[in-house]
C-alpha cells in the first residue's frame, strides 16, 4: 500500500454516506429544521494518525474540489456528538459529502490543565499550524482545497451545538461550503 493510502482509506471509512433522500433535490441545502438528532456515540477515532488523515483529506479535496472540514472534538463531549449526529442525518449526509471532506480529529484533554488553549493534549498542534488555538470543542476549521482557512473567526460558532437547531448548524456549514 502506498504511503498515505491507509490514511485515505481510514478517512473514507469515517465519513458515512447514506443515500440521498427523495425529499432533497440534488445539491440543494437540506431543510431539516429542528428535527430530532441522535448524537453519535463515538464519532472520533483514535488520536494517533490524525495528521496523515488530514493530509489525505487535502489530497482528496484537491481532486474533487470539495472543502476540507476539520472537526476537532472528543467522544466525551456532548456538543461534539450532537454535531456529528447532524452530519449523519439522512437528508444532510449527501449534501455534506458533496461539499466537504470531513475529518473528525480526536483532541482528548487534560482535565487538570488550565483553560488556556493547552487543555487539549492530542492533535491541537494541527490547529495551531493554521494559527488557531483550540479553546473549546467542537471546533470546526474549514479550508479550500489549496489550504486557505475559510472560517478563522468562526471556528467555535458550532461549539454549543446543544443550543442550536440542526438547521442552524446546516445553515452555518452552508456559509463555508464551496461556491455553487
C-alpha positions in Angstrom: 0.0 0.0 0.0 1.4 3.5 -0.9 2.1 6.0 1.9 -1.0 7.9 2.6 -3.2 5.2 1.1 -4.0 3.8 4.5 -4.8 7.3 5.8 -7.1 8.0 2.9 -8.8 4.6 3.4 -9.3 5.4 7.0 -10.7 8.8 6.1 -13.2 7.5 3.7 -14.2 4.8 6.2 -15.0 7.5 8.8 -17.4 9.5 6.6 -20.8 8.0 6.4 -22.5 8.4 3.1 -26.2 7.4 3.2 -28.2 7.5 0.1 -29.9 10.9 -0.6 -33.5 11.2 0.4 -36.0 11.7 -2.3 -37.1 14.9 -0.4 -33.7 16.6 -1.1 -33.0 17.9 -4.6 -29.5 17.3 -5.8 -27.2 19.9 -4.5 -29.8 21.9 -2.6 -29.3 22.8 1.1 -31.1 20.3 3.3 -34.0 21.6 5.2 -34.5 19.7 8.5 -35.5 22.5 10.8 -35.4 21.4 14.4 -35.7 17.7 13.7 -34.6 15.4 16.4 -31.0 14.4 16.1 -29.5 11.3 17.6 -26.0 12.0 18.9 -23.3 9.8 17.5 -21.8 7.6 20.3 -18.2 7.8 19.2 -17.6 10.0 16.2 -13.8 10.4 16.9 -11.4 7.6 16.3 -8.0 7.2 17.9 -5.9 10.4 18.3 -3.0 8.7 16.5 -2.5 9.2 12.8 -4.6 12.4 12.6 -2.0 14.4 10.6 -1.8 11.7 7.9 -5.6 11.7 7.7 -5.6 15.5 7.3 -3.0 15.2 4.6 -5.1 12.6 2.8 -8.2 14.8 3.1 -6.4 17.7 1.4 -5.3 15.4 -1.4 -8.9 14.2 -1.9 -10.2 17.8 -1.8 -7.8 18.9 -4.5 -9.0 16.1 -6.7 -12.7 16.7 -6.0 -12.9 20.5 -5.5 -14.6 20.0 -2.1 -13.6 21.9 1.0 -11.8 20.2 4.0 -13.8 20.3 7.3 -11.6 19.5 10.3 -13.9 18.7 13.2 -11.8 18.9 16.5 -13.6 17.1 19.3 -13.8 14.2 21.6 -16.2 11.3 22.3 -16.9 12.5 25.8 -18.2 15.9 24.5 -22.0 16.1 24.2 -21.9 19.0 21.7 -19.4 17.2 19.5 -21.6 14.1 19.5 -24.7 16.2 18.6 -22.8 18.0 15.8 -21.7 14.6 14.4 -25.3 13.5 14.6 -26.4 16.4 12.4 -23.7 15.5 9.8 -25.0 11.9 9.6 -28.7 12.8 9.2 -30.1 11.0 6.0 -31.1 14.3 4.4 -27.8 16.0 5.4 -25.0 13.5 4.8 -25.2 13.5 1.0 -25.0 17.3 0.9 -22.1 17.3 3.4 -20.3 14.6 1.2 -20.8 16.7 -1.9 -19.3 19.9 -0.3 -16.8 18.7 2.3 -14.2 16.2 3.1 -14.9 15.7 6.8 -12.1 14.8 9.2 -13.1 14.1 12.8 -10.0 14.8 14.9 -9.8 13.5 18.4 -8.2 16.1 20.7 -8.7 14.4 24.1 -8.0 16.6 27.0 -6.0 17.1 30.2 -8.7 17.7 32.9 -6.1 19.4 35.2 -4.8 21.9 32.6 -6.0 25.5 32.7 -8.3 26.8 30.0 -5.5 28.5 28.0 -5.5 26.6 24.8 -3.2 23.8 26.1 -6.1 21.9 27.7 -6.5 19.6 24.6 -3.4 17.5 24.6 -3.8 15.5 21.4 -3.7 17.0 17.9 -4.2 20.6 19.0 -0.9 21.2 17.1 -2.8 20.6 13.8 -5.0 23.7 14.5 -2.0 25.7 15.8 -0.3 25.1 12.5 -3.0 27.3 10.9 -2.9 29.9 13.7 -5.9 28.6 15.6 -5.8 27.7 19.3 -8.5 25.1 20.3 -10.1 26.7 23.4 -13.3 24.7 23.3 -14.8 21.9 21.3 -16.2 21.1 18.9 -14.0 23.5 16.9 -14.5 23.4 13.2 -11.9 24.6 10.7 -12.9 24.8 7.0 -10.3 25.1 4.2 -10.3 25.5 0.5 -8.6 22.5 -1.3 -5.4 24.6 -1.5 -5.3 25.1 2.3 -6.8 28.6 2.8 -8.7 28.8 6.1 -12.2 30.0 5.4 -13.6 30.4 8.9 -10.8 31.7 11.2 -13.1 33.9 13.1 -16.0 31.4 13.3 -14.1 28.2 14.4 -16.1 27.9 17.6 -19.5 29.0 16.3 -20.8 25.4 16.4 -19.3 24.8 19.8 -22.6 25.0 21.7 -24.4 22.5 19.5 -26.9 21.7 22.2 -28.3 25.2 22.0 -28.5 25.3 18.2 -31.1 23.8 16.0 -29.9 21.2 13.4 -31.0 23.7 10.7 -28.8 26.5 12.2 -25.8 24.2 12.1 -26.5 23.3 8.4 -27.0 27.0 7.6 -23.6 27.7 9.1 -21.9 25.0 7.2 -23.5 26.4 4.0 -21.7 29.7 4.6 -18.4 27.7 4.5 -19.4 25.4 1.5 -17.7 25.9 -1.9 -19.5 28.5 -4.1 -22.1 26.9 -6.3 
